[in-house]
């Protein structure tokens, strides 16, 4: 048998020792993971037993069930069992609505994890319905002038903008954007004096001077800009689909009339007469109206981008809610602006 030299023997021992330590760490981690799974399963079983016990004694709508159903839902969500989590949170929501009322603030605690569970399960339509309910409650329960309401609109706007781009959710884009702009206008109007006529630009100036945190201002300005971009893109898409085939300005109709000849005989003469094409006029109205909306949205986009730049100058360290820098957001919006210009050049505008 070949004997190893002393240095070789030493390094061989070190390698075997490190290998043994690695195996031990992996085994310990697997054991901890297994124990964690068992612990979560035990917690979930205990919660489900407690839920069943309360239901058998007090009925299915006892207010105590809300917290227990929430806790069980969070455990299921942590295990990525999205369908079970959604069922548990949905039950918690129903119990809350029955026991505390349809407009109760308690629902606002249940809805975010319910939306997350439904999204994880791929039930986008139901998730969108629950986001709508959340915004409805926030409009009723929160002060429109508060930063909390502003943050709520930021979250809802982001959801809707993502939903519009999601092919699995069948949304009417322009209707959804109209709803978003109504919410955004609600915030802007709350910052303006009650009397007098106010433009979008004065509203943006008021937002810039509001008592919100810089991060909230940046998020609002960013989403105001994004909703204008989305509006322009939606109008371009709508016009292109409605004017896919260019109608001629005039169409011809056959006109016949009796005419007397030199001999006094009546003969019937027919000819083609040009008349304005009503479909051409309809297309022109669609393009004209869309052009007006797009030009207004472009101006509003420019005002919003200017305000975001000004905020960057005053508070350059400001971060968006997703952790990105305000400078990166401005760069993203400038790139979007160039894409819009290209889209407009290639469309009927």
N, C-alpha and C positions, 0 to 999 in steps of 0.2 A: 504493500500500500504506500502510495506516495505521500510523504509528510510535507505539510505546508511550512514555508519559512515563517519566522516570527512575525514580520510586518503583515504578511498575507493572512496569517492566522488571526492577528489582531483586528484587521479590517473586516474579515469574515464574521467575527464575533459581533462587531458593531452593527453590521448589516442585518444579521439574524436578530439581534436585540431590537433594532428599529422596526423590523418586520413584525415581530411579536407585539411591540407596542401599538403599531398601526392596527393589527387585527383586534387587539384588546379594545382600542378606541371605537372601532367600527361596531364591535359586538356590544359595547356599552351604549353606543348611540341607538343601535337597533333595539336594545332592551328598553332604553328610555322612551323611544318612539312607541314601542308596543305597550309599555305601561301607560303612556299618555293616552293612547287610543282606548285602553281599558278604562282609564279614569273618566274620559269624556263619555264613554258608553254608560258607565255607572251613573254619572251625573244626569245624562239624558233619561235613563230609565227611572231614576228617582223623581225627576221632574214630571215625567209622564204619569207615574203612579200618583203623585200629588195632584195633578190635574184631574185624573180620573176620580180621585177621592172627593175633591171639591165638587165636581160635577154631579156625583152620585148623591151628595148631601144637600147642595144648594142650587142645583140646576146648571144648565150650560151657559148662563149669562151672568154668573156671579162676578163682580168687579175684581175679586182676588185673582181670577184666572188670567187677567191681562198680563200681569208681571211674569207669571209662571210660563205662559205661552211665549212671551217675548224671550225669556231666558232659554227655553227649549229651542226656539227658532234660531237664536244666536249660536247655540251649540251645533245645530244642523248646518248653519251657514259656514261656521268655522271648519266643519268637515266637508264643505263643498257639496253637501246634499241639498242642492238648490230647490228641488221640487218640494221636499218635506219642509224645508225652511219657509218657503212661500205659503204652504198650507197653514203652518203654525202662526205666521205673522198675519195672514188673512183672518184667521180665527180671532186673534188678539184684536185686530182692527174692528171686526164685527161686534165683539163683546164690548169694546170701548164705545162704539157708536150707540149701542143699545143701552148700556148702563150709564154713560156720562152724557149722551146727547150727540146729535149729528154734527154739531159745530164745536165739539170739545177739543181743547188744546192737547189732550192726551194722545190724540191720533197722530200729532206731529212727531211724536217719539217713535211710533210704530212704522210710519210710512217709509222713511229712508231705507231701513234694512229690508222691508218688503219689496221695494223697487229693485234693490240690489239682488235679491233672491230671484225675482221674476226675470230680471235681465240675465242672470246666470243660467236660468232654466231655458232661456231663449223665447220666453213669452213676452215679446216686445209690445204687443198691443195692450196687454194687461198692465205692463209696467208703465206705459204712457198714460193709461187711464188713472193710475195711482199718482203719477206726477201731477196730473191735472187736478186731482183732489187735493193734493198737498198745497198747490198754489192757490186753489180756491179758499182753503182754510187760512192760509197765511194772509191773504188779502182781507179776510174778515177779522183775524185775531191780532195782527201786527199793526203798529203805527206806520202809516205810509211814509212818514218823514224820518223814520228810524233807520239806522244803518243795518239792523237785522233784516228789515224788509228789503233793503237794497241787495243784501247778500242773497236773500231768497230769490229775487228776480235774476240775479247772476246765475244761480244754480239752475233755475228753470230755463233760462235762455240757452245755457250751454246744452242742456238736455234736448231742447227742441231743435237747436242747430244740428246736433248730432243725429237726431231722429230724422230730420229732413234728408240727410245724406245716407240714411240707413235704408237699403232697398227692401228690408224685411218689414218695414213699417209703412203702411199705405196712408200717407198724409197728403192733404191738399196744401201744397206749399204756400200759396199766397194767403190762404185763410190762416194758416199757422203763423206766418210772418206778421199778418195784421194783428193777431192776438199779442204777439211779442211786443210789437211797437206800441200797442195800447198800454201794456205794463210799463214799458220804458218811459212813455210819455207821462204816465201817472207819477213816476218818480221825479221826472224833470219838472212837471207842473207843481209838485209839492215844494220845490225849491224856489219857485218864482213868486213875486208879489201877486196878490190876488187881483189887483186892478191893472188895467192896461193891456195892450196887445204885445205879445211876446213871440219872437222868432225862435227857430231851432238854435241859432247861434247864441242868442241871449240865454237860452236854457243850458247850453253847454258851458257857457261862462259861469252860470249859477252853480252847476255841478262842480266845476273846478274850484269854486269858493266855498263848497259845502263843508260841513264839519265831519265828513266821513274820513276814515283812514286813507292814506295814499294808496294802499293796496286795493281797497274797495273802489276808489275813484278810477284807478287804472283798469280794474276788471270791468267796470261799467262802461268806460270809454271804449275798451277793446270790443266788448260785445255789441255796443251801439254801432261800431264800425262794421263788425261782422254781419249784423242783421241787415245793414244797408247793402253790403256786398251780396248777401243772399237774395235780397229783394231784386237787385239788378240782374243777377243770374237767372232768377225765376221769371222775370219779365222777358228777358232775351229768349229763354226756352219757350215761354208761352207764345210769343210773337212768331218765332220760327216754326212752331207746330201749326199755328193757325194760318200762316201765310206760306205753307210749304209749296203750294203751286201759285205762281203769280197770275192774278187775274188780269185780263186786258182792260184797258180803260174804257173801251167802247165795245159794244156788241151790235150786231146788225139784225134788224128785223125787216121782214118783207112787207112793203106797203103797196097796195093795189088801188087804183082808182080808174074811173071811166073818163076817157078823153074823146073829144070829137075830132074826127079827121077833117080834111079839106072838103070831102064830099058830104060832110054832115053826118057820117056814121059814128056811132059810139063804139069805141074799142076799149078793152080792159088792159091797162098798162101797169106792170109791177116792177118795183125796183127795191134795192137794199138801202135802208136808211140807218145811219149810225145813231145809237142812243147810249147814254151813260150806263155803264155796267154797275148795278147795285152792289155786287160782290166786291168789285174794285173799290168802291166807296167805303164799304165795310172794312176792308183790309187797311185802307188808308187811315180810318178812324182808330183802328187797333194800334197801328204803328204810331200815330200822333199821340194818343193817350199814353202809350208805353214810353215814348220819348220824353214826355213831360215828367212822368214818374221817375225815369232813370236820371234825367238831368237834376231833379231835386235830390234824389238819393246820392248822386255824385257830389253835389255841394255839401250835403250833410256829412258825407264821408270825409271830405276835405276838412271841414270844421272840426270833426272829431279827432282826426289824425293830428291836426295842429295843436289841439288841447292836450293830446297825449305827449306830443313833443315838448310842450311847455312844462308839463308835469315832470318829464324826464330831466329838463334843465334845472328845475327847482329841487327835485328829489331823485337824483340819478341812481340811488341805491334801492329804489322801490322794486319790489318783486310782485309778480302776479300770484294769484292764489295757488297755481300749480307749481310755484317755485321758480319759474322762468324769469329772466330779467326783462325790465321794461324795454330795454334797447332791442332785445330779440323780438319782442312783440311788434315794435315799430317796423323792424326789418321785414317781418312776416306780412304786415299790412301793406308795405310798399310793394312787395312781390305780388300780392293779390291785386293791387291797383294796376300793375302792368298786365297781369293776366286778363283783367276786366277790359282793358283797352284793346287787347288783341281780340277778345270775344266780340266786342262792339264793332271792330273793323270788319270782322268776318260775318257779321249778321246783317240784318236789313236796316240798320240805323246809320 
